Amino acid sequence: MDYREHLFRPLSLHFVDHLAQEIFANPSDFDIIYKLIFDHEVKVAWRAAWACQKISEKHPEWFTDEQFKELITLAMSTSQSGLLRGCLSILNNLTLPNPIPVDFLNACFEWMISPKSAVAVQALSMKILYTICQKEPDLKPELIAYLENIDFECYSAGFNSTRKNVLNSLKNK
């Protein structure tokens, strides 16, 4: 299958699920779809990221440490919100490396509180920061302080729901 050409077709959840099923049936094609996340055509890249998100939910072990680093680099360099969301969704499903890159940690804090970030990007950043706090408990007070002191009235219901859940989890562990 020509995955790149396939990614130009009209988009739907069924489309992405079908594409992920195709990769599950042909695991050797995973590298092909993964590399398309870095395609110069934004439409192809973010759709490939969406498919890889589905793959990461079922097979996070297919992603290497090197790919983790590549996804962080892409997330930190893209200006396309859909591609950023896709990268963060994938990263959220993977095991964090040790050590955690400080620039990525800082970027997650920035994305989380930036009103310019899409709600999904804010929420995913918060979830990733929560996961980082599980590995690095010294960061827990900082994340709690951010979440408690933010003017939550300026944020969406989706942001505030994630904020509440993450705060509860941080305080209960």
Buried (B, 14 or more C-beta within 10 A) or exposed (E): EEBBEBBEEEEEEEBBEEBBEBBBEEEEBBEBBBBBBBBEEEBBBBBBBBBBBBBBEEBEEBBEEEBBEBBBBBBBEBEBBBBBBBBBBBBBBBEBEEEBBEEBBEBBBEBBBEEEBBBBBBBBBBBBBBBBBEEBEEBBEBBBEBBEEBEEEEBBEEBBEBBEBBBEEBEEE
